[in-house]
């Protein structure tokens, strides 16, 4: 599959360099987040029901542990800036967004169709190189006024090509109208916003964390098609990197247990 219609590695790096900066800076006296936050976060700053599906790389426990340390510092430094914490075991790198919405019946048919399309592309995923994709962290940055995320980029052009070959497979499931920006979401903002004093505390914490860089490997056997019911409730549906024959055997065992239940 060709990926000529996507960004080159240099175009990708040039784009993310425009907004992934070492220093976080909130300019307004009072930060009011993107209104779309209220779809995912309720007025009491706990997560709403929010339904959808996605293709993600799961992260290993060492990386999740390091990310949990980052989140702890952020919440200790500026708790008023955030809503409910994300559970560390949900930390992931999204390869491709698919469908989502606050009302299940509005997206249920689309989720069903997406799952069938993903299954149709399993063989194509299996043909990809089995080597892990080497990524590096860039900086923690403000993602469209909804959340704080850790930006990532492929270590070199070869790694970028491997990543985008996978991405392009799922772009045929649901084409997106925005470019791919690899990241790990660390926290969603307080749905009511926060004042300048809180913003300055948050800036100091982020700027301190941005002195650190991480190397992260994304493994094909940790690539999942997931569905979710909130930003803290993801369910593995298909391990996309698992050998297809083995996957069918696993599905058969699950079906057998269901029949015997």
Secondary structure, 3 states (H helix, E strand, C coil): CCCCCCCCHHHHHHHHHHHCCCCCCCCCCEECCCCCHHHHECCCCCECCCEEEEEEEECCHHHHHHHHHHHHHHHHHCHHHECCCCCHHHCEEEEEEEEEECCHHHHHHHHHHHHHHHHHCHHHHHCCCCCCEEEEEEEEEEECCCEEEEEEEECCHHHHHHHHHHHHHHHCCCCCCCCCCCEEEEEEECCCCEEHHHHHHHHHHHHHHCCCCCEEEECHHHEEEEEEEECCEEEEEEECCCCHHHHHHHHHHHHHHHHHC
